[in-house]
Amino acid sequence: MTLFAASALDTLKTLPPATWLKIGIAVASLLAAVFILRKVAGMNKVIMGVVGFVVVTVVFFSWVYNRNEPKFMTPLIEKLAPFFPSAGSYNAKQQTSPKP
């Protein structure tokens, strides 16, 4: 058991500072989300659901339009993106000659 703990500590010491920063931001975001959800829990549930739906929809369409989704969402966005406009679609359409 001591050997495992020692090797785990050695591994943690070798992590770059950028990784620790990302871990810290993730933990802080999780704590903030829990804090906000506890404060909002007293709110009307229908309004909370509508606000949540609007936020998720805006983030989703931003991902589809700009194609800056997280890597784990790429397979889903790849399948849905052809049905929605994207940032480069207007310029690509303007470059083609009109059909007679």
N, C-alpha and C positions, 0 to 999 in steps of 0.2 A: 504494500500500500504506500509506503514511504517513497519507493522508487517511482511509482506512478505520479505521485504528487510533485516530486522533484522534477520529473521530465515535463509535466504540465506547466510548472512555473517557468522552466527554461524556455518552453515554447512561447509562453505569454510574454516573456521579456524580449523575445526577438521580433515581436509584432511591430511594424512601423507606426509612427505617431498618427499617420492619416487613418489607419484602421481604428485606433483608439478614438479618434475624433468621430468617425462614423458610428461607432458603437455608442458613444456618448450622446450623439444627436438622436439615435434611434431610441435610447432609453428615455431621454428627455421628451421626445415626441409622444412616446407611449404614456408617460406620466401626465403630460398635458392633455392628451386625449381622454384619459380616464377622469381627470379633474373636470374637464369641460362637459363630458357626458353626465357626470354626477350632478353638475349644476343645471344642466338642461333637462334632467330627468323629471323635474317638477313642471316642466312646460307641457302644454297640450300635445298629446302624442301625434295627432294628425298634422299639426304644424311642424313638429319635429320630423315627421316622415317626409313631408313635402320638401322641407329645407334639405334634408339628407339626399333625397332623390335629385334635386336640382344640382347639388354639389357634385354628386357622382356623375350625373349626365354631362355637366360642363367639363369635368376632368376627362371623361371618356372621349368626348368630341374633340377636346384639345389634343389628346393623344392621337386620334385618328387623323386630324387635320395636319398636325405638325410632324407626325410619325416619330415622336420622342417617348414612346411608351417604355416601361421597364422590360427587360429581356424576357421575363417569364410570361408577359402578356402578349408577346409578339405573335405566337400562333393564332390566338383569338383575333387580334387586330388585323392580321393578314387576311383572314377569312371575311371580316366585316368591312374592311377599308374600301373595297371596290364599290360598295353601295353608297358611300358618302364622299363629298368633295375633299380634296387634299390641297396642300399649299402649292404644289407644282402643277396641278391639273389645268389651271387657267392658262398659264404661260405655254404649256405644251399644246393646248388647243389653238392658241393664237399663232403658233408657228406653222401650222398646217394650212395649205391653200384651200380656199373654199371649193366645194364641189359644185359643178355646173348643174 
